[in-house]
Amino acid sequence: MRGWYRGCASAFQADEGGSNPLPRSKKLKKMKKISSSKIPENSDTFEFLINAFEIKNHIKPLRNKKIYFKKINNFTLLKKIVKDIIKEYELYCWNNNEIKNYKGLSLTYANDLDNIYNQSLGENEKNYNYYSDSMKFYKLNRPGKIILNFFNENVKELKDMQIIRSRIAILDGNMKNMNTWHRDESPYHCLRINIPIETNENYYFQIEKSPPVNLKEGYMYWFDASKIHRFFNKKTENFNRIHLILGYSPWFKYNYDENCWYLNEKNIFKNPLRIIKKDGFLGFSSTFF
């Protein structure tokens, strides 16, 4: 499971403290944008930006193990869109066929040199550390544009955040998926939204030391992905679970015309929980299921 772990345990373990925006430094006011050409190829984009803008000290620890959810408007249409895309495009196994029971399709990509439909599915020989650097995946392929258009119309709050590493993820029900414990990057780096497109009561999600949860269709979910977690099926069956995984940068946006990163004025310095909570940006509700 090498692809799951490399670079995932970011130093920025995300906490409910620090939710109030902090005053900006003079340098932050002066610095408006950073060209993507200034970011070294083998560096982590998020770490480079928080150091360049001198905002690393605004990242506070996060100790929340709740799951937050929100109902999706026009979910039936979204399900049709995703299933039509799956029929039209070739699916790829995780990490260049290393894990055959996990397939998917990239919605965003990092460069034009590789296949733009599999770059977010584990490591690739030409991708260097791209998998662990979610912010390198800011370009949208055609399926990504179709799905983003749906969310811009139906979940308009998301329009104010920059989409980054995203994919359609399919878990093969004919194989047992139990030993999938892993952790991903900090929500300051990538705020992940998980959307069950087609699932049943055989598939579960679990945060370490918490009870398993069956995520229902028709909702989008958020949890702190830097906590150790897993998705699994309790038994084998001829049914494949389909999820849509959308990643957003909460603090930064990308200007495609100028090829540069700049600060998201609406969210800068906000704790990811403040963005997610019901009285915050996305209007999720917490639950213990």
N, C-alpha and C positions, 0 to 999 in steps of 0.2 A: 504493500500500500504506500510505496514511496511518494507517489504523487500527492497523496492526501496530506502528508506531513511537512514536506519541505517548505520552509518559510512561513508556515501557517501560524505558529505560535509567536505572534508579533509581541514586541516588547510593550506594546500599548494595550495591556489587558484592560479592557474597558470596565461605572458605579454611579450609583444614583446621585452621589455628591457632585458638586460642580456644575449644577444645571443652569446657573445664572450666567449670562454672557459677561465676559470680563472686558475691561477697558483695553483699547487697542494701543499698541506702541506707536511711536512716531514713524518708525520704519514701516510698520504695517500699513499706515495711512499712505505712505509715500510709494510703496511697492504695489503696483496695480495688477501685474501679470508676469508670468514666467513662461518663456518660449519652451516648447517641448524639445527643441533642438539643444537646449542647455542641459537637459537631463541625461547623464551618461547612460549608454545602452545597458550596461550590466548593473545599474543601481536600482533601488526600489523607489518608485515614483512618489509614493506617499511619504516616505521618510525624507526624501530629497525636498519635497515641498514644505513639510512642516519645519524643516531646518532652515530653508531659504526664507520663509516668511517669519521665522522666529516665533512659532506658536506651539512648539512641542510641550511647553510647560502648562498649556491649557488642557491637556489630555489627563483625565482623572480616571482612577480605577473603577470598574463596574462589577458589582457582585449580585446581579439579578439573574435568577434562573426561571423566571416566569416566561410563559409564551403569550404573545399578543396577537390578536386576530382582527380582521375586518372583512365584512361581507363585500363581495365584488358585484357591482352592477353589470348586467348583461353577461353573466358567467356562461350561459349556454352558447352565446356567440364566441366567446373566448375559447371554449372547449372545441368548437368546430374549427376555428382558425388554427389552433395548435395541431389538431389531428389531421387537417388538410396539409399542413406543412410537413408533418411526419410522412405522409403518403408521397409527397413530392420530392423530398430530399433524402439522400443517403444518410444513414445513421452510423456513428463511429463508436467503437469500444473505448472504454476508459484507458488512457495512458498507452496509446498505440497497441491495443489488444492485450495488454497485461491483465486486465480485469474484464472478462468477456460477459459477465452478467450485468454490467452497467454500461448502457449505451446512451447516446444523446446527440445533440446538434448544437453547435455554438451559435449564439445570436450576436455576439460581438467578437471582434478580433483585434490583434495587436499589430500585425504587419501584413503586407501584401505578398511576401515571399513564400509563405506556407499556405496550406489549405485553409481558407477563411471560415470553414464550417466545422473544424475540429480543434481549433487552438485552445479553447477553454476546457478541454477534456483531458486534463493531466499534462504531463511534460512532453515536450516535443524536441527532437534533436536540434532544431534551429531556433527554438524558443528561449534558450538560456534559462533565466529564472522567471520567465513570463507567467507561469501558472501562479506562482506565489505573489506576483505583482499585479493585483486586480486592476489597478488604474491604467495599466498599459492597454487594456481591452476597452478602448473608448470608441472604436469604429464599429458601425452597424452594418451587417450584411443584409440581404433582402428579407429573410425571415425575421431578423431583428427589427427592421424598420416596420414591418407589418404589425408585429406584436407591440412595439412601442407606440404606434399610432393608436392601437386599441386603448392602451393605458392612458395616453394623453387625452383621449376622449371620455374615458369612464372613471379614471382615478386622477383627476386633474391636479391634485396636490403633488403628484410625482413629477410633473413637468418642470418643477423648480429644482430638481436634483439631477445630477449628471449620471446617466447610465454607464456602468462599467461591466466587468466580467459577468456575463449572463448566458444561460443555456436552457435547452430542454433536456431533462434527465429521465431516463427510462430504466427501471429496475426489473430484471427478468424474473418472473414468478416461478419459472420452472427450476430455479436454483435457489438454495437456501442462502439468505443473506443475513448473517448474524454478526460476524466479526468485522464490523465496519466502523468501530470507534475511531474518531478523529477530531481534530479541532481546525478551525479556519482562522482567518485574519480577524483583527479587532474591528468592531462596528464603526470605529472612527475611520478606519481605512475603507471598509466596504460594508455597507448596510444591506444585508441580504434579506430578500423577501421570498418566501417559499410558497408556491401556489399548487396545491394538488389539482391536476386536471382530470385524471382518471385514477381512482383508487377504490379500495374496499376495506372491510374490517380485518383483513389479514395483514395489513401493512401498518407499521408503527414507527413512531419517532420517540427517541428517549435522550434526555440529558443525563449525564452521569450522576448517579446517586438520587435520581428522581424516577417516578413511575413512568412506564411507557404510555404514549398518547397516540390515539388514532386521529390523524388530521383529516377533516372532512372536506369534500368538494364544495366549491362555491365561496370559499374564504381564502384570504391571503394571510400568511403567518409571519411573524418575526420573533426571533430569539437571539440571544447573544451567541453567535457561532464560534466565538473564541473559547467557549466552554466545551469540554469534551462531550461529544454526542454521537448518535448513530441513527440510521434508518434501517429497518429490517422487516422481514416477513416471518410469520410464525410457522408457516408450513409452505410446501411447494404446491403450485397450482398453475394451470394454463391461463394466467392473467398477468399482464405487465402493468406495473404502476407507472404513471406518467406524472411528473412534476415540472413546473416551470420555475426556474430559479433566476430571479432578477437581482442584480447587484447595483447599488447606487453609492456614489460618493457624497456623504452628507456635507462636507466642508468645502469642496472644490467643484468648479465647473470648467468645461473645456470650450474654447472658442474655435470652431472648425475653420472659420475664415482666416483667423490670424495664427492658428496652430499654437495656441498658448493656454496655460492653466491660469485661472484667477479664482479669487475667494467667493464663495457663495454667501452673499450678504444676508440672506434670510436665516441661514443656519450656522454661520461661523461662531465657534465657541460653544454651541449648544451641545450638551450631552446627548448621545444617541437615544437614550431613554426619553428625554424631553421631547425629541422629535417624534418618537413613536407613540408615546402615551396618549390617552384619549383627549386630553386637553392640549396636546401638542400638534405637530405638523401633520401626521398621518391619521390620527384619530383611531388608533388601535385600542382595543379593550383588553385588559389583562384577564387571565383565567388560570385556574388550577386544574381544570378538567376533572 
